């Protein structure tokens, strides 16, 4: 009996090897692969054929390939590159091509949690009672742990008027389901005002970088200057980033003449963006935190490296890379892949490290006053030669 099994395994392995060689030979010829890549390809097909023919249960070849592609992308160790399976990719395409809504929250992702970073005023999320710091445990009953960020976001978004159920974890409370009706989210991305009791200081907050952010910022900046602004606080906390073009448009208004950011691809080719600002610039402090990412980090770094601003807060998120989505030919899935990195004017990459503030200030979760903001006020007053605040009781109105 043992002899028959050994003989059977021998002929099975031989047939697998023969089929693998023939298939691999055709691919090698078509793709003109070198010897090293040919050997690696042979390992792949040999393993696939062995699983297909010898695994105890019948296997779907497409599922094996999906898993192989997903594992291939994961092996890069890049949290911003991902395999988008057909359901995920379909949702992303639907949301970009149709008219869809959301609930009005900004999310942050790490290995352990999906967290609500901020909740936009006047949105379904705010009406439902969601709060910054909430953990999104499940979306319509499906656990978010281990789920790709794109799929989490795509699952929460959807056609306006439809409902999504989020299971929320909140410190000190039992997990709770929130039924939220999606709506069209129209968010003004820039807000500006003069500080009360500080007639020389203006405050501008940018919540993200979208198509209209550049114009909104210019309008806010012009208005505050007309009101007598002599120093400015720029708040980029919990800003997840967005369009590089909008970031550059704003940088040209407040960064001294020179390099803003470089985008460098694998082959060393470089695309550089410059400011040509020739006039005087206002003294400035910039607020950042651990959820300031991507375009917000680019703007903060450009202001810091050119000595145009003092950074206050916590070290930023550390997303300094560019991704593209490549549909897989002839299929319904795609790969999101990092293809370039951002470099600051000083030549530093912020990928994985973030930007360290000049003045580090913690903001406890249950803080009764915004110590980061108050520190920024003190920094600006020092720059303007004004007396430092006598107390830390001022808060954002």
N, C-alpha and C positions, 0 to 999 in steps of 0.2 A: 504493500500500500504506500509506504513512504517513498519507495522507488518511483512509483507512478506519479506521485505528487511532485517529486523533484523533476522528473522528465517533463511533466506538464508545465511546471514553472519555467523550465529552460526554454521550451518552445514558445511559451507566452512572451517571455522576455525577448526572445529572438524576433518575434513578430512585431513587438512594440518597437524594438530598435530599428527594424527594417522600415516600418512605416514612418518612424521619426526621421530617419536618414533621407528618405525620399521627399518628405514634406520640407524638411530643413534645406535640402539641396535646392529645391525650387525657390524658396524664399531668399536664400543666399545669392542665387544667381540674379534674382529680380532686384534686390537691394544693394548688390555689390558690396557685401560685408567682408571685412578682413578676417584673418584666422581667429583672433581673440574673440571677436563678437560672434563668429560662427560657432565657436566652442560653447559660449554662454547660451546661445540660442538652442543648441543641441541639448543642453541641460534642461532648459525650460520645456521643450517638446517631449523629451523623454519622461520627465516628471508628469506632465499632463497626460500623456498616453498611458502611463502606468496607473494613474488614478482612475482614468476613464475605464480601463479594462479590468482592473483588479480590485477596486474599492468594493466593499461588501454590498453597497446599495448602488443603484443606477444614478449616474451623475449627469447633470445638465452642463454641457460644454460651455454654454454662454455664461453660466454662473461661475465656472472656473476662470474664465477670461476676465470677467468683472472683478473677481477677487484678486487676480494677478495684477491688473492695472491699478486697482486701489492700493494694493501692497507696494507696488512699484513707486507710486507717488508718495505714500506714507514713509517709505524708506529714505526719502530726501531729508526728513527731519524738519521740514518747513511747515509751520502751522498755517501758512497762508496758501499753500498749494493743496489741491484736493481733487479726487475723482468725483465727478457728478454723475450718479447713476441716472437712468432715464426718468424716474419720478421727480428727482431733485431738479434735473436740468429742465424738465417740462415746466415745473412750477416757476423757475427763474425766467424762462422765456415768456410764459403767460403774463407775469407781472411786469415785464418790460414792454410787452407789445399791446396789452389791453389796459383798461381802466380799472384799477384795483385800489383797495384801501388798506388801512392798517389801524393800529390802536394808539399810536403816538408815544412809543417808548424808544429810548436808546438802550441797546443791550451791550454788555461786555461778556467775553468768553474766556474761560481758562479751562484747565484739565478737569477741575472739580465741578464747576458751576456755570450756569447761564444766569447772569445777574442783570437786574434793571439798573442802569446807570443814571438815567434821568427820565422823568415823565413830563411830556409837553403839556402846557396849560391848555384847557379847552378841548382836549381830545378824549376819545372813549376810555383810554387807559386811566386818565386823571379822574374821570367821572366814576369809574369802577372802584377807585380807591387804591390803585397800585402806587407803590412808593419806591424811591431810590433805595437800593440795597436788597430789594426783594429777590429771591431766587426762583427762577422759572423751572419747576421740576418736571412738569409734563405739559404737552400741548395736545389737546383733544385726546387725553389718555395715554399718549405715547411719551415715554421717558426721554428727556433731553440729554441725559448723560451719555456721552459717546457719540451723540448726533453731530454731524457736520454743522458749523455755524450757518452756512447757506441754507440748509434744510430747516433749521430752527426758524430763521427769519422768514423763509418762504412759507412755512406752515402757519406762522402767525399772521402774515399778510394774506389778503384775499379780497374777493369782490365786496365792495361797499354794501352794507346791509346784511351781510352774512355774519354768523356768530362763531366765535372761537372760545374754547374753554381752557383757561390756564390754571394749572395747579401751582399755587404759590407757597413757598416756604419763607417765613418771616421770623426773625429772632424773637424768642419768648412766646410764640404763638403756635398753635397746631396748624398743619398744612391745610390750605383752604382752596376750593375751586372758585374761580371768577369767570362768569359768563359775560363776554364782552362782544358787543356788536361793532363790527368794523365800519369805518367811515373814511371818506376822502380826507387825507391829512394835508392841510395847507399851512405850512409853518413859515413864519417869518424868521429867517435865520440870524438876523442881526438886531440887537436892541441897544440904544444908547441914551444916556442922560447925564446931566450934570449932578454931582454929588451935593446932597443937602449940607449946608453949613461949610462947604468947601467950594466956593464960587470959581476957583481956578482949575478944578480937577474934573475931568470928564471920564465916564465909564462906558466902555463898549463891550458887549458880550456877543461872541459868535458861537452858535450852537452846532453848526456843521457847515460844510462848504458845498453849496449846490449852485445851480445855474445863475440864480439871482443874487447870490451872496456878495459878489463884487460891487454891484450897483447899490445894494442895501448898505454896505459898509461906507461907500463914498458919500451917500446921502447923510448917514449918521455922523460921519467925520465932519462934513461941511456944516451941518447944523450945530454941532458942539463948538466948532471954532467960531461960528457967528455969535454964540452965547458967551464967548470969552475964555474958552478952554486954553490953558497954558501947559497942562500936563495931563497924560492919559493913562488909564488903567485898561488893559486889554485882557479880557477873561476868556481863556481857551480851555477851561476845565470841562471835563466830560465831553469834549468835542471829538467825535470818532473819526473826523477827517471828511473826505469827499473828493471833489474835483480839484485836480492839481491846477487847472487853468484859473479857477476862482481864487485859489490860494495865491498864485502868482500875481493876479490882478490886484489883490489887496496889498501884497508885498511891495508892489511898485509905488504905492501911496505912502508907505511908512518905513521902508528899508532904504538906507543910503545907496547912492549909485554904486553898482558893482554886482557881483554874483549873488543870486538868491539861492539856487539849488542846481545840482547836476544830477542827471539821470544816466547811469552807466550800465550798459548791457554786458553780456558775457564776453563778447569779443573785444571789449574795451571801447566800443563806440560810445560817444557821449553827446547828450543833448543838454545844453546849458540855458538857464533862464536868468536874465539880468534886470536890475532896476536902473532906471536912468534919472532917478529923483535928484534934482539939482538944488532945491530950496532947503530952507531950514527945517529941521524935524523937531517935534515936540519931545520933551522928556517923557519916558514911558516905562511902566512896569507891566510885565506879562504874567498872568496867573496860569499855571499848568498843574495837572495832577496825574495820577497813575492811569487815568482814562483819556488823557489827551493823546491822540494817535494820528499817524499818517500826515495828512495835510496840515493839521494843527501843529504837529511837531516840526514840519518844514518851516512854517512861518515863525515859530518860536526860535528855532535854531538860527534862521537868517537874522532875526533881530538881535539875538545874543552874540553871534559871531562877528557882527558888524558894530558891536558896542552901542546899538541903538536902544537897548532896553535891558532892564534887570529882570531876571526870571525869579518868580516867587512861587512856592508850593511844594509839590512832590515830584520825584523823577517820573517822566512821562512813560507811556506804554511801550514804545520801542518798535513801531512798525515803519520800517524804512525801505519798503520794497514795492515793486509794481507787478500786478498780475494781469494776465489776459485769460480769456476763456476760449479754448479750442474745441469745437465740435469734432467728435471722432467720425471720420468719413464713412458714410453709408450707415451710420447707426443713430440711435436716439440719446446717446450719452455724450459727455464732454469731460475735458480736464481743465481745471483752473491751475495755472502754473505761474510761478514767479519768474519774470524774465529780465528784471533790472532792479537796481538798488538806487536809492536816493543818497546823495552826499551833500553835506552842509558846506557853506562857503569856506570853512576851515579844512575841508577834505575829510571829515569824519562821517562814518556810517552810524546811524542810530539803530540799525536793525538788531533787535534783541537786547539792547542796552538802554535805549531811551535817552532823554536829555536831563541832566542833573541841574536843578535850579541853583541860582546864585545864593538864594536865601531859602533854606528848607524849613517848611512849616507844616506840622501835622494838623489835620482837621478831624477830630474824633467823630464817630458816627452820630453820637447824640449831643454834639456841641451846641451850646446855647448862643454862641456868637461865631461869626465867620472870621476866625483869626488869620486865615490866609489873606482875605480881602483887606483886613485892617492893617496887616503888615505891608501890603502893597500901597495903601494910602500913606503910611509912614515913610515908605521909600520915595514916593513921589514928592511929598512935602520936603524931604531932605534935598532932593534934586532941585526943587524950586527955591530953596533957601528959606522955607517957612518953618515955624515951630512944629515939632512933632506933636501928635495927638496926646492930650493929657490923660486919656483913658481909652480903653478898648471896648467901649459900649456902643460905638456907632455900628449900625448894621445896614445891609443893603435894603433899600425900601422897595 
